[in-house]
Amino acid sequence: MTAPNSPGPDLRGRALSIAAEALAWTWTLLAGGGGLVLLVTRGPWPPTNGWFALFSGIAACPLTAKLFLHYVGVPLSGRTRFTVALLFIVAGKIALQFWR
């Protein structure tokens, strides 16, 4: 039970949702934008961290989830997007170890 003047569960849930959305957009801009910069400055071949960072940013993007729901009909949770984004980064680190 909450006190009369304290924020209720709905307000906390909404604040958490807004924070998660902001974090997703931040990751999209930093990882996706950074990956794009790496691709422009170092070129697309041989594979660089730019590809993996770019795809990680795309996977985390809230717009990707909305487009996926609209065109494929499958909802993507924030947890799913975060996991895929993290897997792209890990896969990139592993792939570049073998590529060198």
N, C-alpha and C positions, 0 to 999 in steps of 0.2 A: 504494500500500500504506500502511496506517495503522499507527502504532505500537501496541503492545499495550494501553496505557492510554489512548489517545486515542479520542474518540467516533467510531464508524464512520459510514458513509454512511446507514445506517438511522436512527440517532439524529439526525443532522443533518437528514435529510429530514422526520422526524417533528417536530422543533423548528420547521422552516420551515413545515410544515403548520399547526401550532398558532398560530404567529405570524400567518399569513395569515388563519386563521379569526378570531383576535382582532381583526385589522385590519378584516375584513369586518363584524364585529358593531359595532365602534366607528363605522365609517362609517354603518352602518344607524341607530345611535342618534343620532349627531350630525346627519347630513344628513336622515334621515327624520324624526327628532324635531324638528329645527329647521324643516323644511318644514311640519310639522304646526302648530307654534307660529305660523309666519308666516300660515298659512291661518286660524287661529283669531283672531289679532290684526288682520290686515288684510282678512280676508274672502276668499272664493273668486273674486270677480270685481272688477275686471278681473284678468287673469292676473298672478300675482306669481311671484317666485322660489320661493315655497312649494311650488307644484305640482311644479316640476322637481326641487327638492331632495327632496321626498317620494318621487317616483318613482325618483330616483337611489338613495335609501336602500333602497327596496324591491328594486331590481334587484341591489344589492350583498349583500342579506341571504342568509346561508346557508340559512335556512329556506325562502326562495323557491326555491332550487335543489333542495332536498329535495322540496318540494311539486310542483315542475315535473317532476321525475323520477317521482314517484309517480303523478301524474294524467295527464301527457302521455307519459311514457316516454322522454323525451329528457334525457340528463345535461347539466348546465351547468357548465362548468369555472369556476374562480375568475377566470381571465383573461377569459372571456366576460362574466361578471357585472361585473367591473371596467370593461371596455370599454363596456358598456351604461350603467353608472352614470355614467361620464365623458361619454358622448354625451348623456345627459339634461341634465347640467349645461351643456354647450356649447350644446345646442339651446335651453335656457332663456335663456342669455345672448343668443343671436342673436335669438330670438323677442321678447324684451323690448326689444331695440333697435328693432325694427320696430313694436312695439305702442305705443310712446310717441308 
